Amino acid sequence: MKYFLLLIAILTNVCLYSQSKGASPQPSPQSGEGQGEVYAVVIGISDYQDKDIPDLRYADKDAEAFDNFLRSPAGGSLDGDHLQVLMNGQTTAG
């Protein structure tokens, strides 16, 4: 339970920080702007092993939808070498 609360606290701070600093979208690879490569790890856990943590209804579906977006031209056309998706049983503390 404490890890879940810690995760929520971290995500809340990240969201608040990005909103207050005016985060902007990354340039698309096709535009030639920016430098380096883009990598993403998408995690969606709906089915928790710990019975004290209530299961979520749509976290895995949201991760799947975001994966589809990142693979699309609008999301940067990321390929399997640049995008890792972990859902439910694929995720562990390690």
C-alpha positions in Angstrom: 0.0 0.0 0.0 2.8 2.4 0.8 4.3 1.9 -2.7 1.0 2.7 -4.3 0.7 5.9 -2.3 4.3 6.8 -3.1 3.6 6.2 -6.8 0.5 8.4 -6.6 2.5 11.2 -4.9 5.2 11.1 -7.5 2.8 11.2 -10.4 0.9 14.0 -8.9 4.1 16.1 -8.4 5.2 15.3 -12.0 1.8 16.4 -13.4 1.8 19.6 -11.3 5.3 20.5 -12.3 4.7 20.0 -16.0 1.6 22.1 -15.9 3.3 24.9 -14.0 6.4 25.0 -16.2 4.4 24.8 -19.5 5.6 21.5 -20.8 5.5 21.3 -24.6 5.2 18.3 -26.9 8.3 16.7 -28.3 9.1 17.4 -31.9 8.2 14.6 -34.3 11.1 12.6 -35.8 9.9 13.5 -39.3 10.3 17.3 -38.6 14.1 17.0 -38.1 13.9 19.1 -35.0 15.5 18.2 -31.7 18.3 15.9 -31.0 18.7 12.3 -29.9 16.2 9.5 -29.9 12.9 9.1 -28.1 12.3 6.1 -25.8 9.1 5.3 -23.9 8.1 2.8 -21.2 4.4 2.5 -20.7 3.1 0.7 -17.7 -0.5 -0.3 -17.0 -1.5 -2.2 -13.9 -5.1 -3.1 -13.4 -4.7 -6.4 -11.5 -2.6 -6.0 -8.3 -1.2 -9.1 -6.6 -1.5 -7.4 -3.2 -5.1 -8.0 -2.0 -4.9 -4.8 0.0 -4.7 -2.7 -3.2 -8.0 -2.5 -5.0 -7.8 -3.5 -8.7 -8.3 -0.8 -11.3 -10.7 -1.1 -14.2 -9.0 0.6 -17.1 -5.2 1.1 -16.4 -4.2 -1.7 -18.7 -6.6 -0.5 -21.4 -5.2 3.0 -21.1 -1.6 1.7 -21.4 -2.7 -0.2 -24.6 -4.3 2.9 -26.1 -1.2 5.0 -25.3 1.0 2.3 -26.9 -1.1 2.5 -30.0 -0.8 6.3 -30.0 3.0 6.2 -29.7 3.2 3.8 -32.6 1.1 6.1 -34.8 2.6 9.0 -36.9 0.9 11.5 -34.6 2.7 9.9 -31.6 6.1 9.7 -33.1 6.0 6.3 -34.9 8.0 4.6 -32.2 9.0 1.0 -33.0 9.6 -1.9 -30.7 13.3 -0.9 -30.1 12.1 2.4 -28.7 8.9 1.4 -26.9 8.4 -1.0 -24.1 4.9 -1.8 -22.8 4.4 -3.6 -19.5 0.9 -4.7 -18.3 -0.4 -6.5 -15.2 1.6 -9.7 -14.8 4.6 -8.4 -16.7 5.3 -5.8 -14.0 7.2 -6.5 -10.8 9.0 -4.5 -8.2 12.3 -5.7 -9.7 
